């Protein structure tokens, strides 16, 4: 009886991750096909980065046991990113200069871009992941955990740090790929602002949601 209980316990996390894993694999397969069919070398680069990130998330989940909502949010972020670079902008929608894809779409003309929303969402989720990792480490060390200002400031800063790392990856793409849709200095600045907005919203949500 003890072995049966242990087996069912170990099968729990795998069973819970299967739907999100299948969903992610499905849109990644579609993205690979779309990138190669359109000859989009920039997005072949990003697909490789995505595969690495999926492996990182899998490793973190194995150690931290991220919530199901977090895994789905990370997967949704990946989908928004793949769609942003590969799905053509609807005809008549306002876009900035560059490739006519979702990432170039102005949701509010000259005020809010699809790209900025994806940045805010993604690095808000990243801040949430950082909190769960910090919380798991402290619990494993036998400490009581509360979403204090200091701990959330660390998670907020970590979210911004990962956002800055994303900009470095985009800079590498600019240096190594002949034509990209990354944008210039102004775009990078708004990306960083969007990251900060998302990280701040996540930190506030954690503070009031777990206190």
Secondary structure as UniProt FT lines:
FT   HELIX           2..38
FT   HELIX           41..64
FT   HELIX           68..86
FT   TURN            91..92
FT   HELIX           102..104
FT   STRAND          105..108
FT   TURN            109..111
FT   STRAND          112..113
FT   HELIX           114..140
FT   TURN            141..142
FT   HELIX           149..176
FT   HELIX           185..209
//
